[in-house]
Amino acid sequence: MAHYNGGFQVFTKADDSPVTAADRDAEAVLLEALARIAPDIPVVAEESVSEGRVPVIGERFFLVDPLDGTKEFINKRGEFTVNVALVEDGVPTLGVVMAPALGLIYATFGRNDAQLATFQVDAPPSALDGCAFRSIQTRQPDPTRLVAVASRSHATPETEAFLARYAVAERRDVGSSLKFCTLARGEADIYPRLGPTMEWDIAAGHAVLVAAGGSVTDPAGGPLAYGKADRGYLNGHFVAWGTRAPLPASR
């Protein structure tokens, strides 16, 4: 937030994506903390990977995105997040999504336990224990009047074609992993992402959504796997649902 409220330079990484000092400083804080509390679990973190520091992973590893929604951060729109997820046997089982500029923390505390805490932006908590969490859950959708969320910065023709198959009455453009959280708190029903993402972009939001009663699948309804080191942790297309199973197309 010191970077966000002050001045910052924007740099371009090798893949042409933007990065700021806030990304790197946040990642340094997270890596130090995870090494202290879980020294035996490897951490796959976005900025480290971009600089060639890629750990060997096993059945359990952390995924860290220190600043998801860098374009939202740069444009001062507030919808950027910090994401930490624990992956076990290819499935994200723990997730924490923090939106510092909005004063929100989403977290999983068990397989069927997704929660939300709010805090004053000018006085963020020093630990999750200091937050007053409340349980959140997905809603029962009306298949004739769905609410969809989509990426503000990464719309694709494939995404539009997918949404055209459903009776979407309202569409909201949301930044970063907050799209998963919008479904998790029962404010939307479907989020298709038919474009490239990395595992660290979505694992924490995926965990929160599943704990709240939703699911994340490939467009055909199959599971989305994590730990794709051989692909550089690149995801295929996916759809996030506010239901345990994909909704049938209505058109």
C-alpha positions in Angstrom: 0.0 0.0 0.0 3.0 2.3 0.5 3.8 1.8 -3.2 0.1 2.2 -4.2 -0.3 5.4 -2.3 3.0 6.8 -3.3 4.9 6.8 -6.6 6.0 3.7 -8.4 7.7 2.7 -11.6 6.3 0.2 -14.0 8.6 -2.3 -15.6 8.1 -4.9 -18.3 9.0 -8.5 -17.8 10.2 -10.9 -20.5 6.7 -12.0 -21.2 5.6 -8.4 -21.8 3.5 -8.3 -18.6 3.9 -5.3 -16.2 5.6 -5.5 -12.9 6.3 -3.0 -10.1 8.4 -2.9 -7.0 5.2 -3.7 -5.0 5.1 -7.1 -6.7 8.7 -7.9 -5.7 8.5 -6.4 -2.2 5.3 -8.3 -1.4 6.7 -11.5 -2.6 9.8 -11.1 -0.4 7.6 -10.7 2.7 5.6 -13.8 1.8 8.6 -16.0 1.0 10.2 -15.1 4.3 7.0 -15.9 6.3 6.3 -19.2 4.5 9.9 -20.3 5.0 9.5 -19.6 8.7 6.2 -21.3 9.2 6.5 -24.2 6.7 10.2 -24.6 5.8 9.7 -28.1 4.3 7.1 -27.0 1.7 8.4 -25.6 -1.6 7.0 -22.3 -2.8 6.3 -21.5 -6.4 6.1 -17.7 -6.6 5.4 -15.6 -9.7 8.3 -13.2 -9.5 10.8 -15.8 -8.5 9.7 -18.0 -11.4 10.0 -15.1 -13.8 13.6 -14.7 -12.7 14.4 -18.4 -13.1 14.1 -19.5 -9.5 11.8 -22.5 -9.9 11.8 -25.0 -7.0 11.3 -28.8 -7.4 7.9 -29.6 -6.1 6.3 -32.7 -4.5 2.8 -33.6 -3.5 2.5 -30.4 -1.4 3.6 -26.9 -2.4 2.6 -23.3 -2.1 1.5 -21.1 -4.9 2.1 -17.3 -4.4 1.0 -14.4 -6.4 2.2 -11.3 -4.6 0.1 -8.9 -6.6 -2.6 -10.2 -8.9 -4.3 -7.6 -11.0 -1.2 -5.5 -11.6 -3.1 -3.4 -14.2 -5.7 -2.7 -11.6 -2.9 -1.6 -9.2 -1.2 0.6 -11.9 -4.5 2.3 -12.8 -5.5 2.8 -9.2 -8.7 0.8 -9.4 -8.2 -1.0 -6.1 -9.2 -4.5 -7.4 -5.8 -6.1 -6.9 -5.1 -9.0 -4.6 -2.4 -10.9 -2.8 -2.9 -14.7 -3.2 -1.4 -17.6 -1.2 -2.6 -21.2 -1.8 -1.5 -24.6 -0.6 -1.8 -27.4 -3.2 -2.0 -31.0 -2.1 -2.1 -33.8 -4.7 -2.9 -31.4 -7.5 -5.8 -29.7 -5.6 -5.7 -26.3 -3.9 -6.9 -27.0 -0.3 -6.0 -23.8 1.5 -6.4 -20.3 0.1 -6.0 -16.7 1.3 -7.0 -13.8 -0.9 -6.4 -10.3 0.4 -7.5 -7.1 -1.3 -5.5 -4.4 0.6 -7.1 -1.4 -1.1 -10.6 -2.7 -0.4 -10.0 -3.9 3.1 -11.0 -7.5 2.4 -9.6 -10.9 3.2 -11.1 -14.1 2.0 -9.8 -17.4 3.4 -10.5 -21.1 3.7 -10.5 -22.7 7.1 -11.5 -26.2 6.0 -13.0 -28.2 3.2 -16.5 -26.6 3.5 -15.5 -23.4 5.4 -15.0 -20.2 3.4 -14.9 -16.9 5.3 -14.6 -13.2 4.7 -13.2 -10.5 7.0 -13.1 -6.7 6.5 -10.7 -4.2 7.9 -9.8 -0.5 7.7 -7.6 0.1 4.7 -5.5 2.6 6.8 -5.0 0.0 9.5 -4.6 -3.5 8.0 -4.4 -6.4 10.5 -1.0 -7.8 11.4 -2.4 -11.4 11.5 -5.5 -13.2 10.5 -6.2 -13.9 14.1 -7.0 -10.2 14.6 -9.8 -10.3 12.0 -13.5 -10.9 12.6 -14.4 -13.5 10.0 -17.9 -14.4 8.9 -18.9 -17.5 6.8 -19.8 -17.0 3.2 -21.3 -19.4 0.7 -22.4 -19.5 -2.9 -26.1 -19.1 -3.9 -28.6 -21.3 -5.8 -28.6 -19.8 -9.3 -31.6 -19.0 -11.4 -30.5 -20.6 -14.8 -32.8 -18.2 -16.6 -31.2 -15.1 -15.1 -27.5 -15.8 -14.4 -25.0 -13.2 -13.2 -21.6 -13.6 -14.9 -18.3 -12.1 -13.9 -15.5 -11.6 -16.4 -12.1 -10.2 -16.6 -11.9 -6.4 -17.2 -8.5 -6.6 -18.9 -8.5 -10.0 -20.6 -11.7 -10.5 -22.6 -11.5 -12.9 -25.5 -13.9 -13.9 -28.3 -13.9 -17.5 -26.8 -15.2 -16.1 -23.5 -18.0 -14.2 -25.3 -19.0 -17.3 -27.2 -19.1 -19.4 -24.1 -21.3 -16.9 -22.2 -23.6 -16.7 -25.2 -24.6 -20.3 -24.4 -26.2 -19.2 -21.1 -29.0 -16.9 -20.1 -26.9 -14.2 -18.6 -29.1 -11.3 -17.3 -26.2 -9.3 -15.8 -22.5 -9.1 -16.4 -19.9 -7.6 -14.1 -16.3 -6.8 -15.0 -14.1 -7.6 -12.0 -10.3 -7.5 -11.6 -7.9 -10.1 -10.3 -8.9 -13.2 -8.2 -11.8 -11.2 -6.8 -13.9 -12.8 -9.5 -13.7 -16.2 -7.7 -14.6 -14.4 -4.4 -17.6 -12.7 -6.0 -19.0 -16.2 -6.7 -18.0 -17.4 -3.3 -20.0 -14.7 -1.5 -23.1 -15.5 -3.5 -23.1 -12.4 -5.8 -22.6 -14.1 -9.1 -23.0 -17.5 -10.8 -20.4 -18.1 -13.5 -16.9 -16.9 -14.4 -15.4 -18.3 -17.6 -11.7 -17.6 -18.4 -11.0 -18.8 -21.9 -7.5 -17.3 -22.1 -4.1 -17.9 -20.5 -3.6 -17.7 -16.8 -0.9 -19.1 -14.4 -1.6 -21.4 -11.5 -0.6 -18.8 -9.0 -3.2 -16.4 -10.5 -6.1 -18.7 -9.5 -5.3 -21.3 -6.9 -6.2 -19.3 -3.8 -9.5 -18.1 -5.3 -10.2 -21.6 -6.5 -9.8 -22.9 -2.9 -12.0 -20.2 -1.5 -14.7 -20.8 -4.0 -14.8 -24.6 -3.5 -15.0 -24.2 0.2 -18.0 -21.9 -0.3 -19.9 -24.4 -2.4 -18.6 -23.8 -5.9 -16.3 -25.5 -8.4 -13.7 -24.9 -11.0 -13.5 -27.1 -14.2 -12.3 -27.1 -17.7 -14.9 -26.0 -20.3 -15.9 -29.6 -20.8 -16.6 -30.0 -17.1 -13.4 -31.9 -16.2 -11.1 -31.2 -13.2 -8.5 -28.5 -13.3 -5.1 -29.8 -12.2 -2.2 -28.0 -10.5 1.5 -28.7 -10.4 2.0 -28.5 -14.2 5.8 -27.8 -13.8 6.4 -29.2 -17.3 4.2 -26.5 -18.8 5.6 -23.7 -16.7 2.5 -23.7 -14.4 0.4 -22.5 -17.3 -3.4 -23.2 -17.1 -5.7 -24.2 -19.8 -9.1 -22.6 -20.2 -11.4 -22.9 -17.2 -14.8 -22.0 -15.9 -15.6 -21.1 -12.2 -19.1 -22.0 -11.1 -21.2 -21.0 -8.1 -22.4 -24.6 -7.9 -20.7 -28.0 -7.1 -21.2 -29.1 -10.8 -21.2 -27.2 -14.1 -24.5 -25.7 -15.1 -26.0 -27.0 -18.4 -26.1 -24.6 -21.3 -29.5 -23.1 -22.0 -28.9 -22.0 -25.6 
